[in-house]
Amino acid sequence: MRRHVIRRVLSGTVFAVSGVLGQAQAGYLDFEPITPAIFLPGETFQQGHYTFTLGTEIGQVDTTAGFVGTTPPSGNSTQFFSAFNDGTVTLTDTFGVGFNLYGFDAGFIGPIPVDEGVSAGRIIVDAITLDGGQVITSFDLGLSGADGAFAFQSFGSLGGFTSLASVTFSACLYDELGGCVRPADNLAQFSLDNLNVIAVPEPSTYALMVAGLAGLAAYRRRERRR
């Protein structure tokens, strides 16, 4: 009887862990699997088990070749997401298990090419945690280059962006007083790529679970020898 119970516990635990591990997809959301398209306010699209939801303005997934009437960020030959006209995009985990955000690439979208060395604004990262808290930060989007465009940059150092229920990306523009404002007459536009996310719990938690399974397996082998 005792062996039967252990066998059932072990097999059930393995099944549960394998299901959770299937959800723990770590890596980069790079928009490559997404069919190039323009998304209207409120529409959604998915990559893996993550969902992107547009705010009150339009967005687009495409390469720089898909841009019309604006100046795309430079330094990226692959597909990426862009939010236009003071737009926002919100990332959630489709399964609702939460996720951690460790970094991303972003660039400012200029309405027209500008002179070299112009400072545009900031990317704003506003997250809601699983326990209902808020974490918010922002990063300077850099200066325009000799080509009149703003280059993609990589942003990390996102301390505290763990166990998130959602994260919303937006942009603001610098004003003459040095502040960063939004809305900004539909000029706060940005592109995103290579979001470094991982579902929670962290791999260290899975390591503990695996260690527990190993202990159960060892116990089962000892029982068989009796």
Summary of the structure (lengths in Angstrom):
residues: 226
radius of gyration: 22.3
end to end distance: 13.1
largest distance: 81.4
contacts: 695
relative contact order: 0.21
helix: 21%
strand: 39%
